[in-house]
């Protein structure tokens, strides 16, 4: 994956990024994207930044995906700098010590292996995305990724950008209806159903009116599921043109107040019904991938409007919310569960200092 670094337009006349010291939000607990399944063929070893350190991620010859902290327990060689896969083993580049899928050292060139093990990190694959687990105490996963029935005819197409920011700021965007029209030029037509928190997930269903090239104004439904603070899956239903699209916006902490933002799209099309059955699947997959590539460009342009905001903004622990911002208060209260208990109320910000005078329904959302 080619990683872009965000550079603000006219950056010679602007600050490069927000530099909070110390960062007002710690690393959150949960599942976070570290790449996409198609990037790891059997035998591939790659290094990815994750929560202030490297992760070495590899796939064995039989297809098992594993992630380890980077240093060999023998003499500290970085396993991502020349490490290789031999069958089901990860082999250190320095002395060729071999480690099995459970992280145990099972072979050396010098005789019996020492009692040594890699420090493995929980990793899983879902929706064509590779996810790594983080917990501030190193605890095992306390929840799993949901089973999603996603309309898709192919693996996601994707791109990534490094910038200043934090996953909570990215996820909060989905609850900030007030910014949709002024920043993105899209008309917000209202909620189709009330937002619903369900443990580590949060569902929103809204209706938008968007101007699209050649099609003019197009009203469409948008269903979003926030998955912890790892990101949001947005299903866009463009029934008028025979397309359902799955858009992913995934923010992964790579260092204090710095994220790698992954954007990904996969689509389902209803074209090609007149093709013979033997060709229909192939035609639909090719058409869907072409649609997704175009929609990824559009998603990059759309979300790109948020980049300078996220890159430069300051996290306000006690924002002065207006009557348009009710969902932000509810979201922050929900988001506080992903932080260490000692940081809740400050980093997690479940409370707001100023509660505006609102109608009862909106007031409830700000609590």
Buried (B, 14 or more C-beta within 10 A) or exposed (E): BEEBEBEBEEEEEEEEBBEBEEBBBBBBBBBBBBBBBEBBEBEEBBBBBBBEEBBBBBBBEEEEBBBBBBBBBBEEBBBBEEBBBEEBBBBBBBEBBBBBBEBBBEBBEEEEBEEBBBEBBBBBBBBBBBBBBBBBEEEEBEBEBBEEEBBBBBBBBBBBBBBBBBBBBBBBBBBBBBBBEEBBEBBBEEEEEEBEBEEBBBBBBBBBEBEEEEEEEEEBBBBBBBBBBBBBBBBBEBEEBBBBBBBBBBBBBBBBBBBBBBBBBBBBBBBBEEEEEEEBEEBBBBBBBBBBEBBBEBBBEBBEEBBBEBBBBEBEBEBEBBEBBBBBBBBBBBBBBBBBEEBBEBBBBBBBEEEBEBEEEBBEBBE
